[in-house]
Amino acid sequence: MVVVDPYLSDTAAKAQEWVKIRPGTDGALALAMAHVIIRDNLYDQEFVDNWTAGFQEYSDYVADKTPQWAEGITSVPAATIERIASSAPTSHRIAIGDGSGTPTSRVQSTNPEGVG
C-alpha cells in the first residue's frame, strides 16, 4: 500500500510506502500521474471511447504536467511519481481518498435494484 500524505499518519505508518508530499499540492501530483498514464497508454481505450467526454482536451491539458514539473511543486521525486503512476493502473486494488474519512461523492438511485 502506498500512502501519499504530508505527515506520517497512522495509515502511512502501516503502509508499504509513505510518500511525503508538500501540503496542498496533491492536485499537481494527480496531474503528473495522469500525464504518465496517458503518455504510456496505461488506460482503457475502449472505456474512454465509449464512456467519457473531453478526454482529448484533458490529455492536451496534462501534456506538460510532467513528473519533473510536479516534483518542483510537490517535493515528491519525479522517479517516484513515474513509478506510482505506472503501477496504479495495473494494480488489482486501488483506492483514492481525500483523507477526511467522509465520502466525497454520493450516488443515489431510484431504481429498486440499485442500478441507474
VENMOQUI-V525084 format. One record per backbone hydrogen bond with DSSP energy under -0.5 kcal/mol. CO is the residue of the C=O (numbers start at 0). NH is the residue of the N-H. If there is no record, write none. Layout:
CO,NH
CO,NH
This chain:
0,15
0,16
2,4
2,18
4,20
6,8
8,12
9,13
10,13
10,14
11,14
16,2
16,18
17,19
18,4
21,24
24,27
24,28
25,29
26,30
27,31
28,32
29,33
30,34
31,35
32,36
33,37
34,38
35,39
36,41
37,40
42,44
43,47
44,48
45,49
46,50
47,51
53,57
54,58
55,59
56,60
57,61
58,62
59,62
60,63
61,64
63,65
65,69
66,70
67,71
68,72
69,72
69,73
70,74
73,21
74,76
76,79
76,80
77,81
78,82
79,83
80,84
81,85
82,86
83,87
84,88
86,89
86,90
87,90
105,107
110,113
